[in-house]
Amino acid sequence: MLVIAGLGNPGPKYAANRHNIGFMAADAIVRRHASFSPWQKKFNAEISEGRLEGEKVLVIKPLTFMNNSGQAVGEALRFYKLGPEDLVVLYDELDLAPGKVRIKTGGGSGGHNGIRSIDAHCGKDYRRVRLGIGHPGSKERVHGYVLGDFAKADQAWLDTLLDTVGEHAGMIVRGDNSGFMNKTALALGDDMAARKKKPAETAKPAGKQSHIRQARQQTPQAPASGPMADMLNKLLGKKD
């Protein structure tokens, strides 16, 4: 059995935060594969059970808030008598460019409080799937950045990344870390290439308008004299 934990903070206030990309990835896996059960609450978390690559998988989203993620994940591991080698954690990584994915086993927390908590409750020798969100540029801006929502411009790469994680989660289950990273890199690369090839709208020369707009902006002038002028004056009630 494998436990896949996506990290984030519970509640609608945090749902679209960069810090919640782990929750988003967990949702993508469950949504993509019909074998998974509806979300239910257990272990101070939301959980969904299913099968990938013929193996039983528990996807878990801790409800203990990011800084105490290890409490819920540790409880699930102890219940199923599993060790850190049976755990995969999906979480946000400031030191990776947006959309980049790296997987490693063990290591330090890198200042990530959710990982620090899981290290304390579960041990360190689990697989870490780091999902790049980019860095705001200075340490002072990090807190507001990770707890801020993804920008509208991020949606293109974010949607592609999450779809790819959901589709190819089975590669994580069978331990094909390199293959999984390649799949995400190719998906993001193909997406960017497609956007570059998309023909740009033809810009109109400055000051030049379409014939229709020109016509709409023109105001017809009534004739000053003649039969037509006499008729208009009668209709409008004008007197000489």
C-alpha distance (Angstrom), angle and dihedral (degrees) to the residues before:
residue distance angle dihedral
M1 . . .
L2 3.80 . .
V3 3.80 128.3 .
I4 3.81 116.3 -150.3
A5 3.81 111.5 -166.6
G6 3.79 121.7 -166.5
L7 3.80 113.4 -162.6
G8 3.78 127.4 -140.3
N9 3.78 145.0 106.7
P10 3.82 120.8 -77.6
G11 3.79 124.9 -120.4
P12 3.81 137.4 51.6
K13 3.82 92.1 -84.4
Y14 3.80 90.1 70.0
A15 3.81 101.1 28.6
A16 3.83 96.9 106.7
N17 3.83 96.8 35.5
R18 3.79 120.4 125.5
H19 3.83 86.4 -125.3
N20 3.83 88.0 63.6
I21 3.79 98.5 60.9
G22 3.82 87.5 109.2
F23 3.82 90.3 59.8
M24 3.81 89.2 46.8
A25 3.82 91.6 52.3
A26 3.82 91.5 49.1
D27 3.81 89.6 51.0
A28 3.82 90.0 49.7
I29 3.82 92.0 54.6
V30 3.80 94.0 49.6
R31 3.80 92.3 43.4
R32 3.82 93.3 50.0
H33 3.81 98.3 50.6
A34 3.79 120.2 59.9
S35 3.81 92.8 -155.8
F36 3.81 92.2 75.6
S37 3.79 121.6 98.4
P38 3.81 124.0 -128.4
W39 3.79 114.2 -83.0
Q40 3.81 114.7 -86.4
K41 3.80 134.1 174.4
K42 3.79 121.0 -103.6
F43 3.82 136.3 131.5
N44 3.83 90.2 24.6
A45 3.78 86.2 -64.2
E46 3.77 145.5 84.2
I47 3.79 110.2 -100.5
S48 3.79 137.7 -174.2
E49 3.80 125.4 -172.3
G50 3.77 126.0 -151.6
R51 3.78 145.1 128.0
L52 3.79 131.2 -92.8
E53 3.79 123.9 179.4
G54 3.81 87.8 -5.3
E55 3.81 92.9 -59.1
K56 3.80 127.0 114.4
V57 3.80 111.0 -111.5
L58 3.80 130.5 -169.1
V59 3.81 114.1 -158.9
I60 3.79 111.2 -160.8
K61 3.80 135.0 -172.2
P62 3.82 110.9 -170.0
L63 3.81 115.9 -133.4
T64 3.80 92.3 -163.3
F65 3.84 91.8 91.8
M66 3.77 122.7 -104.8
N67 3.81 98.9 -75.2
N68 3.82 91.9 56.6
S69 3.81 98.8 38.9
G70 3.80 91.6 125.2
Q71 3.80 92.7 65.5
A72 3.80 93.5 65.7
V73 3.81 96.6 36.5
G74 3.80 91.8 47.1
E75 3.81 91.0 50.7
A76 3.81 90.8 53.4
L77 3.81 92.9 48.5
R78 3.80 92.3 49.9
F79 3.82 92.3 47.9
Y80 3.80 91.8 55.2
K81 3.83 93.3 36.8
L82 3.79 91.8 -119.8
G83 3.77 131.2 148.9
P84 3.82 134.2 -144.2
E85 3.81 89.9 -87.0
D86 3.83 86.7 68.1
L87 3.80 93.7 53.9
V88 3.81 132.0 90.7
V89 3.81 119.5 -176.1
L90 3.83 124.4 -160.0
Y91 3.81 115.3 -159.6
D92 3.79 146.8 146.3
E93 3.80 120.8 -83.7
L94 3.80 121.3 -159.6
D95 3.80 94.0 -169.4
L96 3.80 94.4 60.9
A97 3.80 124.4 76.9
P98 3.81 114.8 -107.3
G99 3.80 110.5 -74.9
K100 3.81 97.1 12.5
V101 3.80 116.8 127.0
R102 3.79 129.2 -157.2
I103 3.81 129.0 178.0
K104 3.78 125.7 -160.9
T105 3.80 138.0 157.3
G106 3.77 117.5 -124.1
G107 3.79 126.3 -17.4
G108 3.78 134.8 123.6
S109 3.78 130.1 -45.1
G110 3.81 94.7 -110.9
G111 3.81 88.4 -141.9
H112 3.82 92.5 -59.0
N113 3.81 107.5 140.1
G114 3.79 94.2 -156.8
I115 3.80 91.4 55.2
R116 3.80 91.1 44.4
S117 3.82 88.6 55.7
I118 3.80 93.7 48.3
D119 3.83 90.6 48.2
A120 3.81 88.6 54.7
H121 3.82 95.8 47.5
C122 3.81 102.8 32.6
G123 3.80 108.9 22.5
K124 3.80 126.2 -108.5
D125 3.80 105.5 -92.1
Y126 3.79 98.6 91.6
R127 3.81 129.0 110.5
R128 3.78 115.5 -93.6
V129 3.79 118.3 -156.1
R130 3.79 104.2 -162.3
L131 3.80 114.1 -159.4
G132 3.80 112.0 -159.9
I133 3.80 118.5 -126.5
G134 3.81 97.9 164.0
H135 3.80 128.9 -121.2
P136 3.82 125.5 -85.7
G137 3.79 91.0 -136.0
S138 3.79 103.7 -108.0
K139 3.80 135.6 51.8
E140 3.80 91.7 -124.0
R141 3.80 91.5 62.1
V142 3.82 97.6 47.8
H143 3.81 98.1 90.2
G144 3.79 94.6 52.2
Y145 3.79 91.2 41.2
V146 3.80 98.4 54.7
L147 3.81 91.8 42.1
G148 3.79 90.8 47.9
D149 3.80 122.9 92.5
F150 3.77 121.7 -101.8
A151 3.79 110.0 -92.7
K152 3.79 120.2 -112.3
A153 3.80 89.0 -110.1
D154 3.83 89.5 58.7
Q155 3.79 93.9 61.2
A156 3.81 94.8 84.2
W157 3.81 96.7 59.0
L158 3.82 93.3 31.8
D159 3.81 94.2 55.8
T160 3.81 91.1 46.7
L161 3.80 92.2 48.6
L162 3.80 94.9 48.3
D163 3.80 92.8 46.2
T164 3.81 89.7 51.7
V165 3.81 93.4 47.7
G166 3.79 89.7 50.7
E167 3.78 94.6 46.7
H168 3.80 97.2 46.6
A169 3.82 101.3 35.0
G170 3.81 87.9 116.3
M171 3.79 88.6 71.2
I172 3.80 89.0 62.1
V173 3.80 90.5 50.7
R174 3.80 92.5 54.3
G175 3.80 91.7 45.1
D176 3.79 98.3 -110.4
N177 3.78 94.9 142.9
S178 3.80 95.6 157.4
G179 3.80 92.0 49.2
F180 3.79 91.3 50.2
M181 3.80 92.6 50.4
N182 3.81 90.1 48.5
K183 3.80 91.6 51.5
T184 3.79 92.6 53.2
A185 3.82 92.8 44.9
L186 3.80 91.8 50.1
A187 3.81 92.8 46.7
L188 3.80 92.4 52.0
G189 3.81 91.3 43.4
D190 3.81 93.1 50.5
D191 3.79 90.6 47.1
M192 3.80 92.5 52.6
A193 3.81 91.8 45.4
A194 3.80 91.2 51.6
R195 3.78 90.6 51.6
K196 3.78 92.2 50.5
K197 3.81 91.5 50.9
K198 3.80 93.0 49.9
P199 3.83 105.9 109.1
A200 3.75 113.2 -113.5
E201 3.78 119.4 -125.6
T202 3.76 112.5 -92.4
A203 3.76 107.5 -107.2
K204 3.78 117.9 -133.2
P205 3.80 116.3 -125.9
A206 3.79 111.8 -97.1
G207 3.76 112.4 -88.8
K208 3.79 94.0 11.4
Q209 3.80 119.4 115.3
S210 3.76 133.9 -169.8
H211 3.78 119.2 -92.2
I212 3.81 90.8 -112.7
R213 3.79 93.5 52.5
Q214 3.78 91.3 46.4
A215 3.78 90.0 52.0
R216 3.80 92.2 49.4
Q217 3.76 92.0 51.4
Q218 3.79 94.8 50.7
T219 3.84 115.3 94.6
P220 3.86 113.9 -150.5
Q221 3.81 113.2 -124.9
A222 3.83 118.2 -135.8
P223 3.84 115.4 -127.2
A224 3.81 112.9 -100.8
S225 3.85 96.1 -141.7
G226 3.79 143.4 6.1
P227 3.83 134.6 64.8
M228 3.80 92.9 -47.9
A229 3.80 91.7 51.6
D230 3.86 90.8 49.7
M231 3.80 91.0 51.1
L232 3.80 93.4 48.9
N233 3.78 91.2 48.9
K234 3.82 90.8 53.6
L235 3.81 91.6 48.2
L236 3.76 93.1 48.4
G237 3.78 93.8 43.2
K238 3.77 93.9 -118.9
K239 3.77 118.8 158.8
D240 3.76 127.8 -153.0
